[in-house]
């Protein structure tokens, strides 16, 4: 009791000590609170999975770290730098064409009226197939003239032979034989002329008879091919200069490119050409140059280059516009698979795996992560799935390049930078 009274007495008599004690307790509490807050902040930072480093550098993040699950999901694939012969190319535009002998403009040797059209545009036709028929009354007159002339020729020939025999026996005058000869030769020439006219129409003159005096002219295809265009309709009156339709044989389709004068010396026969259709850019085709023009094309100051198309051409037709890349030479250079190069903000990059994070093995000290570094590169020519690259940063020898998954690594890296 005396001890308690003594303490109370001291407390009552020393208000200054109380104030000092309260101040000390308040200071200790404040420091403890700040320490707990700091520990909490550190704990939160430690709990966040850090996927990028160097985020505070002026140039931004260069490294990305992913987990083993991410590695598998992205399907990361690695490959080293390779020395490749990548073709130097010359770009040119052009179109698909066929040689003159593979294109036919259909006309009628005689005028008349269109009676029937037996095909439609796009149809495949064979040589000799009937395309259309034309009615012309003069055709009947031609047949009549032929039959009459043929009959006269038979009589004239018999008379010519008889007069030859009589002339040998001096029974008839020489003048009579000469007249018989002249008449026979004249009719013979006329029959031959009529036969040629029928042949142009596609009719064998020997098949003409009095029972076959039709006025119908049959128009047949001179080549195999497809009907590219039909210019007439039923009932239309046409003459020999009228283009009825057009047949094109696309089996001899070739590529025509147009090269400017200053580039002509780079182009050689047997060079390969990779080309795409302007209206169908997803399809790639190849061709080989077989001929180089020797005259300028109209007023464009370009020279035509002709190339034979390789492989299947079933979906190609004459007149399609193309963009061609002529392979004008080879260049041994450092290259990677084209999928390895990824662009961001106008700059090209590749990703290499950090050497302490080997393929198939997690980085030491962190058994569930892989680390990659972004490297700036300069792109060169691209050919055959490979792209020429020149690293603009120092990289270790025998570095492994990400050939599949670089796009996703860039996305992870840039998203982390934006969050920062």
C-alpha positions as CSV (number, residue, x, y, z in Angstrom):
1,X,0.0,0.0,0.0
2,X,2.8,2.4,0.8
3,X,4.4,1.6,-2.5
4,X,1.2,2.4,-4.5
5,X,0.7,5.6,-2.5
6,X,4.3,6.5,-3.2
7,X,3.8,6.0,-7.0
8,X,0.5,8.0,-7.0
9,X,2.2,10.7,-5.1
10,X,5.0,10.8,-7.6
11,X,2.6,10.8,-10.5
12,X,0.4,13.6,-9.0
13,X,3.4,15.6,-8.1
14,X,5.1,15.2,-11.5
15,X,2.7,16.2,-14.2
16,X,5.6,16.9,-16.5
17,X,6.7,13.2,-16.3
18,X,3.2,12.1,-17.4
19,X,3.3,14.3,-20.4
20,X,6.7,13.0,-21.4
21,X,5.6,9.4,-21.0
22,X,2.6,10.0,-23.2
23,X,4.7,11.6,-25.9
24,X,7.1,8.6,-25.8
25,X,4.2,6.1,-26.2
26,X,2.7,8.1,-29.1
27,X,6.1,8.2,-30.9
28,X,6.6,4.4,-30.5
29,X,3.1,3.7,-31.8
30,X,3.7,5.9,-34.8
31,X,7.0,4.2,-35.7
32,X,5.4,0.8,-35.3
33,X,2.5,1.8,-37.7
34,X,5.0,3.0,-40.3
35,X,7.0,-0.1,-40.0
36,X,3.9,-2.3,-40.4
37,X,2.9,-0.2,-43.5
38,X,6.3,-0.6,-45.0
39,X,6.3,-4.3,-44.4
40,X,2.8,-4.6,-46.0
41,X,3.9,-2.7,-49.1
42,X,6.9,-4.9,-49.5
43,X,4.8,-8.0,-49.0
44,X,2.4,-6.8,-51.7
45,X,5.2,-6.2,-54.1
46,X,6.7,-9.6,-53.4
47,X,3.3,-11.2,-54.1
48,X,3.1,-9.8,-57.6
49,X,4.5,-12.0,-60.4
50,X,7.1,-9.8,-62.1
51,X,7.1,-10.5,-65.8
52,X,9.4,-7.7,-67.0
53,X,12.6,-6.0,-65.8
54,X,14.4,-2.7,-66.4
55,X,11.0,-1.0,-66.4
56,X,12.5,2.1,-65.0
57,X,15.1,2.5,-67.7
58,X,14.8,5.3,-70.2
59,X,14.5,3.0,-73.1
60,X,11.7,0.8,-71.6
61,X,11.6,-2.9,-70.9
62,X,13.8,-5.2,-72.8
63,X,13.3,-8.5,-70.9
64,X,10.3,-10.6,-70.5
65,X,9.8,-13.5,-68.2
66,X,7.1,-16.1,-68.6
67,X,6.0,-19.1,-66.6
68,X,6.3,-22.7,-67.7
69,X,2.6,-22.8,-68.4
70,X,2.8,-19.7,-70.6
71,X,5.8,-21.2,-72.4
72,X,3.8,-24.2,-73.3
73,X,0.6,-22.3,-74.2
74,X,2.5,-19.9,-76.5
75,X,4.3,-22.9,-78.0
76,X,7.6,-21.1,-78.0
77,X,10.1,-22.5,-80.6
78,X,13.7,-21.6,-80.8
79,X,16.3,-21.6,-83.6
80,X,19.8,-20.1,-84.2
81,X,20.8,-17.5,-86.7
82,X,21.4,-19.1,-90.2
83,X,23.4,-18.2,-93.3
84,X,21.0,-18.2,-96.2
85,X,21.0,-17.4,-99.9
86,X,18.2,-14.9,-100.1
87,X,17.3,-13.8,-103.6
88,X,17.5,-10.1,-104.5
89,X,14.3,-9.3,-106.3
90,X,13.0,-6.8,-108.8
91,X,9.4,-5.8,-108.5
92,X,7.3,-5.4,-111.6
93,X,3.6,-5.3,-112.5
94,X,1.9,-7.1,-115.4
95,X,-0.9,-9.4,-116.4
96,X,-1.7,-12.9,-117.5
97,X,-1.8,-13.5,-121.3
98,X,-2.0,-16.2,-123.9
99,X,-0.1,-16.5,-127.2
100,X,-1.9,-15.5,-130.4
101,X,-2.3,-19.1,-131.5
102,X,-4.3,-19.8,-128.3
103,X,-6.9,-17.1,-128.9
104,X,-9.5,-17.2,-131.6
105,X,-12.0,-14.5,-132.7
106,X,-14.9,-16.2,-134.3
107,X,-16.4,-14.8,-137.5
108,X,-18.6,-16.0,-140.3
109,X,-17.2,-16.4,-143.8
110,X,-20.6,-15.2,-145.1
111,X,-23.0,-12.7,-143.8
112,X,-26.5,-13.6,-142.6
113,X,-28.8,-13.7,-139.6
114,X,-28.0,-15.4,-136.3
115,X,-30.3,-18.4,-136.1
116,X,-28.9,-20.1,-132.9
117,X,-26.2,-19.7,-130.3
118,X,-25.1,-23.1,-128.9
119,X,-22.8,-22.0,-126.1
120,X,-22.6,-19.6,-123.2
121,X,-19.7,-17.5,-121.8
122,X,-17.4,-19.6,-119.8
123,X,-18.2,-22.9,-121.5
124,X,-15.4,-25.2,-122.4
125,X,-15.5,-26.1,-126.1
126,X,-13.5,-28.5,-128.3
127,X,-12.1,-27.9,-131.7
128,X,-14.8,-28.5,-134.4
129,X,-17.7,-28.0,-131.9
130,X,-20.7,-26.0,-133.2
131,X,-20.8,-22.6,-131.6
132,X,-23.6,-20.9,-133.6
133,X,-25.6,-21.1,-136.8
134,X,-26.4,-18.4,-139.4
135,X,-29.1,-18.3,-142.1
136,X,-28.1,-16.9,-145.5
137,X,-30.1,-17.4,-148.7
138,X,-27.0,-16.9,-150.8
139,X,-25.6,-20.1,-149.3
140,X,-28.3,-22.0,-151.2
141,X,-27.3,-20.2,-154.4
142,X,-23.7,-21.2,-153.8
143,X,-24.7,-24.8,-153.5
144,X,-26.8,-24.5,-156.7
145,X,-23.9,-23.0,-158.6
146,X,-21.6,-25.7,-157.4
147,X,-23.9,-28.5,-158.5
148,X,-24.6,-26.9,-161.9
149,X,-20.9,-26.2,-162.5
150,X,-20.0,-29.8,-161.5
151,X,-22.5,-31.1,-164.0
152,X,-21.1,-28.8,-166.7
153,X,-17.6,-29.9,-165.9
154,X,-18.5,-33.6,-166.3
155,X,-19.9,-32.8,-169.8
156,X,-17.0,-30.6,-170.7
157,X,-14.5,-33.2,-169.7
158,X,-16.2,-35.9,-171.8
159,X,-16.2,-33.5,-174.8
160,X,-12.6,-32.6,-174.2
161,X,-11.5,-36.2,-174.3
162,X,-13.6,-36.9,-177.4
163,X,-12.1,-34.0,-179.3
164,X,-8.6,-35.1,-178.4
165,X,-9.3,-38.5,-180.0
166,X,-10.8,-36.9,-183.1
167,X,-7.8,-34.5,-183.4
168,X,-5.4,-37.5,-183.4
169,X,-7.3,-39.0,-186.4
170,X,-7.6,-35.6,-188.1
171,X,-11.3,-35.9,-188.1
172,X,-12.0,-32.4,-186.5
173,X,-10.3,-29.1,-186.7
174,X,-7.7,-28.1,-184.2
175,X,-9.9,-25.0,-183.3
176,X,-12.7,-27.3,-182.0
177,X,-10.2,-29.1,-179.7
178,X,-8.9,-25.8,-178.4
179,X,-12.5,-24.6,-177.6
180,X,-13.2,-27.9,-175.8
181,X,-10.0,-27.6,-173.8
182,X,-10.7,-24.0,-172.8
183,X,-14.2,-24.7,-171.7
184,X,-13.1,-27.7,-169.7
185,X,-10.2,-25.8,-167.9
186,X,-12.6,-22.9,-167.1
187,X,-15.2,-25.1,-165.5
188,X,-12.5,-27.1,-163.7
189,X,-11.2,-23.8,-162.1
190,X,-14.7,-22.7,-161.1
191,X,-15.5,-26.0,-159.4
192,X,-12.1,-25.8,-157.5
193,X,-13.0,-22.2,-156.4
194,X,-16.4,-23.2,-155.1
195,X,-14.8,-26.2,-153.2
196,X,-12.4,-23.8,-151.5
197,X,-15.3,-21.5,-150.5
198,X,-17.2,-24.4,-149.0
199,X,-14.0,-25.6,-147.2
200,X,-13.7,-22.1,-145.6
201,X,-17.2,-22.5,-144.3
202,X,-16.3,-26.0,-143.0
203,X,-18.3,-28.0,-145.5
204,X,-16.9,-30.8,-147.6
205,X,-18.1,-30.1,-151.2
206,X,-18.5,-33.8,-151.9
207,X,-21.3,-33.9,-149.4
208,X,-23.4,-31.4,-151.3
209,X,-26.3,-32.8,-153.2
210,X,-29.7,-31.8,-154.4
211,X,-31.1,-33.3,-151.2
212,X,-28.9,-31.1,-149.0
213,X,-29.7,-27.5,-150.0
214,X,-30.1,-25.9,-146.6
215,X,-29.4,-22.2,-146.1
216,X,-27.9,-22.7,-142.6
217,X,-24.2,-22.0,-142.1
218,X,-22.6,-23.8,-139.1
219,X,-20.0,-21.9,-137.2
220,X,-17.5,-24.2,-135.5
221,X,-14.6,-23.6,-133.0
222,X,-11.2,-23.6,-134.6
223,X,-9.4,-24.4,-131.2
224,X,-10.0,-26.0,-127.8
225,X,-10.7,-23.5,-125.1
226,X,-13.3,-21.5,-123.2
227,X,-15.8,-19.0,-124.5
228,X,-14.4,-15.7,-123.2
229,X,-17.0,-13.4,-124.7
230,X,-20.2,-13.5,-126.9
231,X,-20.9,-10.3,-128.9
232,X,-24.1,-11.3,-130.8
233,X,-27.7,-12.4,-130.1
234,X,-30.4,-14.2,-131.9
235,X,-31.8,-12.4,-135.0
236,X,-28.8,-10.1,-135.4
237,X,-27.6,-9.5,-138.9
238,X,-23.9,-10.0,-139.3
239,X,-21.3,-9.8,-142.0
240,X,-17.9,-11.4,-142.4
241,X,-16.1,-8.7,-140.4
242,X,-18.4,-9.1,-137.3
243,X,-16.7,-10.7,-134.3
244,X,-19.3,-13.2,-133.1
245,X,-17.4,-14.4,-130.0
246,X,-14.0,-15.2,-128.6
247,X,-12.4,-18.5,-127.6
248,X,-9.4,-18.6,-125.4
249,X,-7.2,-21.6,-124.6
250,X,-5.8,-20.9,-121.1
251,X,-3.7,-24.1,-121.1
252,X,-0.9,-22.0,-122.7
253,X,-1.4,-19.1,-120.2
254,X,1.8,-17.2,-119.4
255,X,3.0,-14.2,-117.4
256,X,3.7,-10.8,-119.0
257,X,5.7,-8.4,-116.8
258,X,6.7,-4.9,-117.7
259,X,10.2,-3.8,-116.7
260,X,11.6,-0.2,-117.0
261,X,14.6,0.4,-119.2
262,X,17.1,1.0,-116.3
263,X,16.3,-2.4,-114.9
264,X,16.4,-4.4,-118.1
265,X,20.1,-5.4,-117.7
266,X,19.2,-7.2,-114.4
267,X,16.7,-9.5,-116.1
268,X,17.9,-12.8,-117.7
269,X,16.2,-15.8,-119.3
270,X,15.5,-18.7,-116.9
271,X,15.2,-16.4,-113.8
272,X,12.4,-17.3,-111.5
273,X,9.5,-15.1,-110.8
274,X,7.2,-15.2,-107.7
275,X,3.9,-13.4,-108.4
276,X,0.5,-12.8,-106.8
277,X,-2.8,-11.6,-108.2
278,X,-3.6,-8.0,-107.3
279,X,-7.2,-9.0,-106.5
280,X,-6.3,-12.2,-104.7
281,X,-3.1,-11.4,-102.7
282,X,-3.3,-14.6,-100.6
283,X,-2.3,-16.9,-103.5
284,X,1.3,-17.2,-104.6
285,X,2.5,-18.6,-107.9
286,X,5.8,-19.1,-109.6
287,X,7.0,-18.8,-113.2
288,X,10.3,-18.9,-115.2
289,X,11.3,-16.3,-117.8
290,X,11.6,-17.7,-121.3
291,X,11.7,-14.5,-123.4
292,X,12.6,-10.8,-123.1
293,X,11.0,-8.3,-125.4
294,X,13.1,-6.2,-127.7
295,X,10.8,-3.1,-128.1
296,X,9.1,-0.7,-125.8
297,X,5.5,-1.3,-124.9
298,X,3.5,1.7,-126.3
299,X,4.5,4.9,-124.6
300,X,5.3,3.5,-121.1
301,X,9.0,3.0,-121.7
302,X,8.7,-0.5,-120.4
303,X,9.9,-3.8,-122.0
304,X,7.7,-6.9,-121.8
305,X,9.1,-9.9,-120.0
306,X,7.4,-13.3,-120.8
307,X,7.5,-16.1,-118.2
308,X,6.0,-19.6,-118.2
309,X,3.8,-20.4,-115.2
310,X,4.7,-23.4,-113.2
311,X,2.2,-25.7,-111.4
312,X,-1.6,-25.7,-111.4
313,X,-3.2,-22.8,-113.3
314,X,-6.8,-23.9,-113.2
315,X,-8.0,-20.8,-111.4
316,X,-6.0,-18.3,-113.5
317,X,-7.5,-16.7,-116.6
318,X,-6.3,-14.3,-119.2
319,X,-6.2,-10.6,-118.3
320,X,-5.7,-11.0,-114.6
321,X,-3.4,-8.2,-113.2
322,X,-0.4,-9.4,-111.1
323,X,2.5,-8.2,-109.1
324,X,5.7,-10.1,-109.8
325,X,9.1,-10.4,-108.0
326,X,11.9,-11.3,-110.3
327,X,14.7,-13.1,-108.6
328,X,17.8,-11.4,-110.0
329,X,20.5,-12.9,-107.8
330,X,21.5,-14.6,-104.6
331,X,22.9,-13.1,-101.5
332,X,24.5,-15.1,-98.6
333,X,23.4,-13.3,-95.5
334,X,22.4,-13.8,-91.8
335,X,18.8,-14.7,-91.6
336,X,16.1,-16.0,-89.3
337,X,12.6,-17.4,-90.0
338,X,10.3,-14.6,-91.0
339,X,8.0,-15.4,-88.1
340,X,10.8,-14.4,-85.7
341,X,10.6,-10.7,-86.6
342,X,8.0,-8.6,-85.0
343,X,7.4,-4.9,-85.4
344,X,6.4,-2.4,-82.8
345,X,6.0,1.4,-83.2
346,X,7.9,1.3,-86.5
347,X,10.9,-0.7,-85.2
348,X,11.7,-4.3,-85.9
349,X,12.7,-6.7,-83.1
350,X,13.5,-10.3,-82.4
351,X,13.6,-12.1,-79.1
352,X,16.5,-14.2,-77.9
353,X,16.5,-16.6,-74.9
354,X,18.7,-15.6,-72.1
355,X,21.6,-18.0,-71.9
356,X,20.9,-18.8,-68.3
357,X,17.4,-19.9,-69.4
358,X,18.1,-22.9,-71.7
359,X,15.4,-24.3,-74.0
360,X,13.4,-26.9,-72.2
361,X,14.9,-25.9,-68.8
362,X,13.6,-23.2,-66.5
363,X,15.9,-20.4,-65.4
364,X,18.1,-21.2,-62.3
365,X,16.6,-20.1,-59.1
366,X,13.1,-19.9,-60.6
367,X,12.0,-23.4,-61.7
368,X,8.8,-22.1,-63.2
369,X,9.9,-19.3,-65.5
370,X,11.8,-18.6,-68.7
371,X,13.5,-15.3,-69.6
372,X,13.9,-13.6,-73.0
373,X,15.4,-10.4,-74.2
374,X,14.2,-8.1,-77.0
375,X,16.7,-7.1,-79.6
376,X,16.4,-4.3,-82.2
377,X,17.2,-5.5,-85.7
378,X,17.3,-4.1,-89.2
379,X,15.3,-6.1,-91.7
380,X,16.6,-6.9,-95.2
381,X,15.2,-9.0,-98.0
382,X,12.7,-11.8,-97.5
383,X,12.6,-15.0,-99.5
384,X,11.5,-18.5,-99.0
385,X,10.2,-18.0,-95.5
386,X,13.4,-16.4,-94.2
387,X,14.2,-12.7,-93.6
388,X,17.7,-11.1,-93.5
389,X,18.4,-9.4,-90.2
390,X,21.2,-7.2,-88.8
391,X,21.1,-7.0,-85.0
392,X,21.5,-3.3,-83.8
393,X,22.6,-4.5,-80.4
394,X,25.3,-6.7,-79.0
395,X,24.1,-10.3,-78.5
396,X,26.0,-13.3,-77.2
397,X,27.3,-15.8,-79.7
398,X,25.1,-18.8,-80.5
399,X,22.1,-17.0,-79.2
400,X,18.8,-18.8,-79.7
401,X,16.0,-16.8,-81.5
402,X,12.3,-17.2,-80.8
403,X,10.9,-18.3,-84.1
404,X,7.4,-18.9,-82.8
405,X,5.7,-16.9,-80.1
406,X,7.6,-13.6,-80.5
407,X,4.3,-11.7,-81.1
408,X,3.0,-12.9,-77.8
409,X,6.2,-12.0,-76.0
410,X,6.0,-8.5,-77.5
411,X,2.4,-8.2,-76.3
412,X,3.3,-9.2,-72.8
413,X,6.2,-6.8,-72.7
414,X,4.3,-3.8,-74.1
415,X,1.3,-4.4,-71.9
416,X,3.5,-4.5,-68.8
417,X,5.1,-1.2,-69.9
418,X,1.8,0.5,-70.3
419,X,0.7,-0.6,-66.9
420,X,3.9,0.8,-65.4
